[in-house]
């Protein structure tokens, strides 16, 4: 485990303190969770970008052609 010294604006610190208190967790847990979520978002973006580079329009159209042309179920209509 690492120790990190972090400077936050007072207004942000107050919000972190308030939210962590509401959730019944420590400020450290709150910040750890927030950093984890942000890292996950970046990793997801990188993953999708990598997958997009491997995309093949011909294969995509072939996959779409296999979908039957039928009316959607009532619960699935806009």
N, CA, C and O atoms as CSV, one atom per row, in Angstrom:
chain,resi,resn,atom,element,x,y,z
A,1,UNK,N,N,0.854,-1.173,0.000
A,1,UNK,CA,C,0.000,0.000,0.000
A,1,UNK,C,C,0.895,1.230,0.000
A,1,UNK,O,O,1.948,1.237,0.637
A,2,UNK,N,N,0.478,2.262,-0.710
A,2,UNK,CA,C,1.253,3.497,-0.802
A,2,UNK,C,C,0.538,4.627,-0.081
A,2,UNK,O,O,-0.682,4.618,0.083
A,3,UNK,N,N,1.323,5.586,0.339
A,3,UNK,CA,C,0.777,6.793,0.957
A,3,UNK,C,C,0.900,7.909,-0.060
A,3,UNK,O,O,1.939,8.078,-0.698
A,4,UNK,N,N,-0.180,8.673,-0.204
A,4,UNK,CA,C,-0.208,9.745,-1.179
A,4,UNK,C,C,-0.671,11.018,-0.491
A,4,UNK,O,O,-1.717,11.037,0.157
A,5,UNK,N,N,0.100,12.066,-0.633
A,5,UNK,CA,C,-0.299,13.361,-0.109
A,5,UNK,C,C,-1.043,14.091,-1.222
A,5,UNK,O,O,-0.536,14.229,-2.335
A,6,UNK,N,N,-2.234,14.550,-0.913
A,6,UNK,CA,C,-3.093,15.128,-1.944
A,6,UNK,C,C,-3.613,16.479,-1.497
A,6,UNK,O,O,-4.088,16.628,-0.371
A,7,UNK,N,N,-3.525,17.452,-2.368
A,7,UNK,CA,C,-4.077,18.776,-2.077
A,7,UNK,C,C,-5.402,18.911,-2.833
A,7,UNK,O,O,-5.462,18.715,-4.047
A,8,UNK,N,N,-6.448,19.247,-2.099
A,8,UNK,CA,C,-7.771,19.445,-2.686
A,8,UNK,C,C,-8.276,20.831,-2.327
A,8,UNK,O,O,-7.985,21.333,-1.242
A,9,UNK,N,N,-9.021,21.449,-3.215
A,9,UNK,CA,C,-9.689,22.697,-2.828
A,9,UNK,C,C,-10.649,22.401,-1.661
A,9,UNK,O,O,-11.219,21.313,-1.578
A,10,UNK,N,N,-10.816,23.366,-0.781
A,10,UNK,CA,C,-11.666,23.164,0.396
A,10,UNK,C,C,-13.074,22.700,0.014
A,10,UNK,O,O,-13.650,21.838,0.678
A,11,UNK,N,N,-13.622,23.274,-1.056
A,11,UNK,CA,C,-14.991,22.906,-1.449
A,11,UNK,C,C,-15.074,21.436,-1.865
A,11,UNK,O,O,-16.048,20.753,-1.548
A,12,UNK,N,N,-14.059,20.955,-2.569
A,12,UNK,CA,C,-14.037,19.564,-2.987
A,12,UNK,C,C,-13.824,18.637,-1.796
A,12,UNK,O,O,-14.440,17.575,-1.709
A,13,UNK,N,N,-12.961,19.038,-0.894
A,13,UNK,CA,C,-12.721,18.250,0.314
A,13,UNK,C,C,-14.009,18.110,1.126
A,13,UNK,O,O,-14.310,17.033,1.639
A,14,UNK,N,N,-14.755,19.188,1.239
A,14,UNK,CA,C,-16.018,19.139,1.985
A,14,UNK,C,C,-16.992,18.161,1.333
A,14,UNK,O,O,-17.652,17.386,2.025
A,15,UNK,N,N,-17.084,18.197,0.006
A,15,UNK,CA,C,-17.991,17.274,-0.693
A,15,UNK,C,C,-17.561,15.835,-0.502
A,15,UNK,O,O,-18.398,14.962,-0.276
A,16,UNK,N,N,-16.252,15.574,-0.591
A,16,UNK,CA,C,-15.747,14.219,-0.377
A,16,UNK,C,C,-16.091,13.766,1.037
A,16,UNK,O,O,-16.551,12.642,1.241
A,17,UNK,N,N,-15.868,14.641,2.007
A,17,UNK,CA,C,-16.169,14.314,3.397
A,17,UNK,C,C,-17.658,14.026,3.577
A,17,UNK,O,O,-18.031,13.054,4.233
A,18,UNK,N,N,-18.509,14.874,2.992
A,18,UNK,CA,C,-19.963,14.699,3.119
A,18,UNK,C,C,-20.432,13.400,2.464
A,18,UNK,O,O,-21.191,12.638,3.065
A,19,UNK,N,N,-19.980,13.146,1.229
A,19,UNK,CA,C,-20.403,11.923,0.530
A,19,UNK,C,C,-19.906,10.667,1.235
A,19,UNK,O,O,-20.641,9.686,1.355
A,20,UNK,N,N,-18.667,10.695,1.699
A,20,UNK,CA,C,-18.145,9.505,2.379
A,20,UNK,C,C,-18.900,9.261,3.683
A,20,UNK,O,O,-19.157,8.112,4.042
A,21,UNK,N,N,-19.253,10.318,4.387
A,21,UNK,CA,C,-20.038,10.168,5.615
A,21,UNK,C,C,-21.412,9.575,5.287
A,21,UNK,O,O,-21.878,8.669,5.977
A,22,UNK,N,N,-22.059,10.087,4.232
A,22,UNK,CA,C,-23.370,9.561,3.824
A,22,UNK,C,C,-23.298,8.074,3.480
A,22,UNK,O,O,-24.219,7.315,3.784
A,23,UNK,N,N,-22.201,7.663,2.845
A,23,UNK,CA,C,-22.036,6.275,2.432
A,23,UNK,C,C,-21.518,5.390,3.563
A,23,UNK,O,O,-21.497,4.166,3.438
A,24,UNK,N,N,-21.106,6.002,4.653
A,24,UNK,CA,C,-20.595,5.238,5.781
A,24,UNK,C,C,-19.218,4.641,5.516
A,24,UNK,O,O,-18.891,3.565,6.016
A,25,UNK,N,N,-18.409,5.355,4.718
A,25,UNK,CA,C,-17.057,4.885,4.419
A,25,UNK,C,C,-16.066,5.995,4.734
A,25,UNK,O,O,-16.443,7.154,4.906
A,26,UNK,N,N,-14.806,5.625,4.805
A,26,UNK,CA,C,-13.775,6.629,5.069
A,26,UNK,C,C,-13.503,7.449,3.814
A,26,UNK,O,O,-13.852,7.059,2.700
A,27,UNK,N,N,-12.876,8.585,4.029
A,27,UNK,CA,C,-12.476,9.415,2.901
A,27,UNK,C,C,-11.501,8.646,2.016
A,27,UNK,O,O,-11.570,8.731,0.790
A,28,UNK,N,N,-10.591,7.893,2.640
A,28,UNK,CA,C,-9.646,7.077,1.864
A,28,UNK,C,C,-10.385,6.080,0.972
A,28,UNK,O,O,-10.029,5.915,-0.195
A,29,UNK,N,N,-11.408,5.416,1.510
A,29,UNK,CA,C,-12.183,4.460,0.710
A,29,UNK,C,C,-12.893,5.173,-0.431
A,29,UNK,O,O,-12.935,4.670,-1.554
A,30,UNK,N,N,-13.451,6.342,-0.142
A,30,UNK,CA,C,-14.157,7.103,-1.171
A,30,UNK,C,C,-13.209,7.477,-2.313
A,30,UNK,O,O,-13.533,7.284,-3.485
A,31,UNK,N,N,-12.046,8.008,-1.967
A,31,UNK,CA,C,-11.090,8.438,-2.991
A,31,UNK,C,C,-10.555,7.224,-3.754
A,31,UNK,O,O,-10.388,7.291,-4.971
A,32,UNK,N,N,-10.285,6.121,-3.060
A,32,UNK,CA,C,-9.835,4.898,-3.722
A,32,UNK,C,C,-10.865,4.424,-4.730
A,32,UNK,O,O,-10.515,4.032,-5.843
A,33,UNK,N,N,-12.131,4.457,-4.346
A,33,UNK,CA,C,-13.209,4.049,-5.245
A,33,UNK,C,C,-13.304,4.987,-6.446
A,33,UNK,O,O,-13.481,4.532,-7.576
A,34,UNK,N,N,-13.186,6.288,-6.209
A,34,UNK,CA,C,-13.275,7.266,-7.293
A,34,UNK,C,C,-12.118,7.085,-8.279
A,34,UNK,O,O,-12.321,7.148,-9.491
A,35,UNK,N,N,-10.916,6.863,-7.767
A,35,UNK,CA,C,-9.759,6.657,-8.637
A,35,UNK,C,C,-9.934,5.362,-9.424
A,35,UNK,O,O,-9.617,5.311,-10.613
A,36,UNK,N,N,-10.433,4.318,-8.772
A,36,UNK,CA,C,-10.667,3.035,-9.455
A,36,UNK,C,C,-11.661,3.193,-10.593
A,36,UNK,O,O,-11.458,2.654,-11.680
A,37,UNK,N,N,-12.735,3.933,-10.345
A,37,UNK,CA,C,-13.736,4.165,-11.386
A,37,UNK,C,C,-13.133,4.916,-12.574
A,37,UNK,O,O,-13.418,4.587,-13.725
A,38,UNK,N,N,-12.314,5.908,-12.301
A,38,UNK,CA,C,-11.704,6.691,-13.374
A,38,UNK,C,C,-10.728,5.837,-14.178
A,38,UNK,O,O,-10.700,5.915,-15.406
A,39,UNK,N,N,-9.934,5.027,-13.496
A,39,UNK,CA,C,-9.005,4.131,-14.189
A,39,UNK,C,C,-9.781,3.145,-15.052
A,39,UNK,O,O,-9.380,2.855,-16.178
A,40,UNK,N,N,-10.882,2.633,-14.534
A,40,UNK,CA,C,-11.721,1.713,-15.295
A,40,UNK,C,C,-12.269,2.384,-16.550
A,40,UNK,O,O,-12.320,1.768,-17.614
A,41,UNK,N,N,-12.675,3.637,-16.427
A,41,UNK,CA,C,-13.190,4.375,-17.587
A,41,UNK,C,C,-12.103,4.539,-18.644
A,41,UNK,O,O,-12.360,4.341,-19.831
A,42,UNK,N,N,-10.899,4.898,-18.225
A,42,UNK,CA,C,-9.783,5.037,-19.177
A,42,UNK,C,C,-9.463,3.699,-19.823
A,42,UNK,O,O,-9.246,3.631,-21.033
A,43,UNK,N,N,-9.431,2.629,-19.024
A,43,UNK,CA,C,-9.109,1.302,-19.555
A,43,UNK,C,C,-10.180,0.860,-20.556
A,43,UNK,O,O,-9.858,0.258,-21.580
A,44,UNK,N,N,-11.438,1.154,-20.268
A,44,UNK,CA,C,-12.522,0.805,-21.179
A,44,UNK,C,C,-12.370,1.564,-22.488
A,44,UNK,O,O,-12.545,0.989,-23.562
A,45,UNK,N,N,-12.048,2.837,-22.411
A,45,UNK,CA,C,-11.839,3.650,-23.612
A,45,UNK,C,C,-10.707,3.052,-24.457
A,45,UNK,O,O,-10.838,2.896,-25.671
A,46,UNK,N,N,-9.604,2.726,-23.797
A,46,UNK,CA,C,-8.461,2.139,-24.514
A,46,UNK,C,C,-8.846,0.814,-25.169
A,46,UNK,O,O,-8.465,0.540,-26.307
A,47,UNK,N,N,-9.607,-0.008,-24.436
A,47,UNK,CA,C,-10.037,-1.304,-24.967
A,47,UNK,C,C,-10.927,-1.121,-26.199
A,47,UNK,O,O,-10.732,-1.787,-27.216
A,48,UNK,N,N,-11.904,-0.214,-26.101
A,48,UNK,CA,C,-12.812,0.018,-27.226
A,48,UNK,C,C,-12.073,0.611,-28.424
A,48,UNK,O,O,-12.383,0.291,-29.572
A,49,UNK,N,N,-11.107,1.466,-28.155
A,49,UNK,CA,C,-10.307,2.040,-29.236
A,49,UNK,C,C,-9.510,0.943,-29.945
A,49,UNK,O,O,-9.424,0.939,-31.172
A,50,UNK,N,N,-8.929,0.016,-29.183
A,50,UNK,CA,C,-8.173,-1.089,-29.750
A,50,UNK,C,C,-9.090,-1.995,-30.573
A,50,UNK,O,O,-8.717,-2.439,-31.660
A,51,UNK,N,N,-10.290,-2.268,-30.052
A,51,UNK,CA,C,-11.241,-3.110,-30.788
A,51,UNK,C,C,-11.710,-2.428,-32.062
A,51,UNK,O,O,-11.897,-3.085,-33.086
A,52,UNK,N,N,-11.900,-1.116,-32.007
A,52,UNK,CA,C,-12.345,-0.382,-33.194
A,52,UNK,C,C,-11.302,-0.458,-34.309
A,52,UNK,O,O,-11.653,-0.508,-35.488
A,53,UNK,N,N,-10.038,-0.467,-33.941
A,53,UNK,CA,C,-8.978,-0.559,-34.943
A,53,UNK,C,C,-8.997,-1.919,-35.640
A,53,UNK,O,O,-8.560,-2.040,-36.784
A,54,UNK,N,N,-9.504,-2.941,-34.950
A,54,UNK,CA,C,-9.568,-4.276,-35.527
A,54,UNK,C,C,-10.868,-4.511,-36.301
A,54,UNK,O,O,-11.064,-5.575,-36.888
A,55,UNK,N,N,-11.746,-3.516,-36.296
A,55,UNK,CA,C,-13.060,-3.677,-36.920
A,55,UNK,C,C,-12.933,-3.963,-38.413
A,55,UNK,O,O,-11.996,-3.524,-39.080
A,56,UNK,N,N,-13.905,-4.709,-38.906
A,56,UNK,CA,C,-13.935,-5.061,-40.321
A,56,UNK,C,C,-15.357,-4.804,-40.812
A,56,UNK,O,O,-16.289,-5.504,-40.416
A,57,UNK,N,N,-15.524,-3.811,-41.666
A,57,UNK,CA,C,-16.850,-3.417,-42.138
A,57,UNK,C,C,-17.564,-4.561,-42.862
A,57,UNK,O,O,-18.776,-4.724,-42.724
A,58,UNK,N,N,-16.828,-5.336,-43.616
A,58,UNK,CA,C,-17.423,-6.457,-44.353
A,58,UNK,C,C,-17.991,-7.504,-43.380
A,58,UNK,O,O,-19.099,-8.005,-43.570
A,59,UNK,N,N,-17.219,-7.820,-42.345
A,59,UNK,CA,C,-17.699,-8.788,-41.348
A,59,UNK,C,C,-18.903,-8.239,-40.585
A,59,UNK,O,O,-19.829,-8.979,-40.254
A,60,UNK,N,N,-18.878,-6.931,-40.310
A,60,UNK,CA,C,-19.986,-6.295,-39.612
A,60,UNK,C,C,-21.267,-6.395,-40.438
A,60,UNK,O,O,-22.320,-6.764,-39.917
A,61,UNK,N,N,-21.174,-6.067,-41.717
A,61,UNK,CA,C,-22.347,-6.149,-42.588
A,61,UNK,C,C,-22.839,-7.583,-42.721
A,61,UNK,O,O,-24.045,-7.820,-42.794
A,62,UNK,N,N,-21.920,-8.539,-42.753
A,62,UNK,CA,C,-22.309,-9.948,-42.821
A,62,UNK,C,C,-23.079,-10.348,-41.562
A,62,UNK,O,O,-24.091,-11.043,-41.644
A,63,UNK,N,N,-22.598,-9.909,-40.404
A,63,UNK,CA,C,-23.284,-10.213,-39.145
A,63,UNK,C,C,-24.672,-9.574,-39.130
A,63,UNK,O,O,-25.638,-10.200,-38.694
A,64,UNK,N,N,-24.773,-8.327,-39.605
A,64,UNK,CA,C,-26.073,-7.648,-39.646
A,64,UNK,C,C,-27.041,-8.349,-40.593
A,64,UNK,O,O,-28.249,-8.359,-40.355
A,65,UNK,N,N,-26.519,-8.925,-41.650
A,65,UNK,CA,C,-27.396,-9.593,-42.624
A,65,UNK,C,C,-28.058,-10.839,-42.037
A,65,UNK,O,O,-29.054,-11.321,-42.578
A,66,UNK,N,N,-27.529,-11.352,-40.963
A,66,UNK,CA,C,-28.090,-12.546,-40.323
A,66,UNK,C,C,-29.266,-12.226,-39.401
A,66,UNK,O,O,-29.965,-13.129,-38.941
A,67,UNK,N,N,-29.477,-10.949,-39.136
A,67,UNK,CA,C,-30.566,-10.548,-38.243
A,67,UNK,C,C,-31.864,-10.548,-39.036
A,67,UNK,O,O,-31.959,-9.883,-40.068
A,68,UNK,N,N,-32.874,-11.291,-38.563
A,68,UNK,CA,C,-34.131,-11.338,-39.306
A,68,UNK,C,C,-34.822,-9.971,-39.344
A,68,UNK,O,O,-34.748,-9.198,-38.388
A,69,UNK,N,N,-35.485,-9.692,-40.447
A,69,UNK,CA,C,-36.198,-8.432,-40.625
A,69,UNK,C,C,-37.633,-8.625,-40.136
A,69,UNK,O,O,-38.537,-8.905,-40.923
A,70,UNK,N,N,-37.825,-8.471,-38.828
A,70,UNK,CA,C,-39.140,-8.658,-38.214
A,70,UNK,C,C,-39.459,-7.456,-37.331
A,70,UNK,O,O,-38.569,-6.722,-36.904
A,71,UNK,N,N,-40.726,-7.279,-37.076
A,71,UNK,CA,C,-41.169,-6.213,-36.179
A,71,UNK,C,C,-40.692,-6.521,-34.758
A,71,UNK,O,O,-40.698,-7.681,-34.345
A,72,UNK,N,N,-40.279,-5.497,-34.007
A,72,UNK,CA,C,-39.867,-5.741,-32.619
A,72,UNK,C,C,-41.078,-6.107,-31.758
A,72,UNK,O,O,-42.219,-5.786,-32.091
A,73,UNK,N,N,-40.801,-6.783,-30.653
A,73,UNK,CA,C,-41.857,-7.109,-29.699
A,73,UNK,C,C,-42.457,-5.794,-29.180
A,73,UNK,O,O,-41.788,-4.761,-29.209
A,74,UNK,N,N,-43.684,-5.822,-28.717
A,74,UNK,CA,C,-44.381,-4.629,-28.254
A,74,UNK,C,C,-43.588,-3.893,-27.165
A,74,UNK,O,O,-43.511,-2.664,-27.170
A,75,UNK,N,N,-42.999,-4.656,-26.232
A,75,UNK,CA,C,-42.254,-4.038,-25.128
A,75,UNK,C,C,-40.949,-3.387,-25.590
A,75,UNK,O,O,-40.339,-2.624,-24.841
A,76,UNK,N,N,-40.523,-3.682,-26.809
A,76,UNK,CA,C,-39.241,-3.193,-27.309
A,76,UNK,C,C,-39.399,-2.049,-28.309
A,76,UNK,O,O,-38.411,-1.591,-28.884
A,77,UNK,N,N,-40.620,-1.589,-28.521
A,77,UNK,CA,C,-40.848,-0.480,-29.448
A,77,UNK,C,C,-40.664,0.850,-28.752
A,77,UNK,O,O,-40.889,0.979,-27.549
A,78,UNK,N,N,-40.248,1.846,-29.535
A,78,UNK,CA,C,-40.089,3.194,-28.989
A,78,UNK,C,C,-41.419,3.886,-28.864
A,78,UNK,O,O,-41.478,5.033,-28.421
